[in-house]
Amino acid sequence: MSSYRDVQSAVRVEKFRIWFAWLSGNIIMLLIAGGTRNINVVSTITQILFTASFFLLTFVAIRMTNALDRKALAARREVLGDDL
């Protein structure tokens, strides 16, 4: 059985990785959208796709963060014996 501190630090690192990947992906999408800005049809298509991707990636990142929070709470309950 791992200690609560180990679980908490692992959750913190995973949250950082999730949000760093989210930020990196969005920056790459913005760069691609900026590169296709002068091509009318392609620019419109990329803006629509990237807007949808942004909302989807944000939704997934929030869900993953919430799942990690639940995992940390379960570990806390197991270690401390809390019955919340």
URRA-V40918 format. One record per helix or strand. SS is the DSSP state (~ for helix, > for strand). FROM is the first residue (numbers start at 0). TO is the last residue. Records with the same first field share a line. If there is no record, write none. Layout:
SS = FROM-TO, FROM-TO
This chain:
~ = 3-34, 39-79
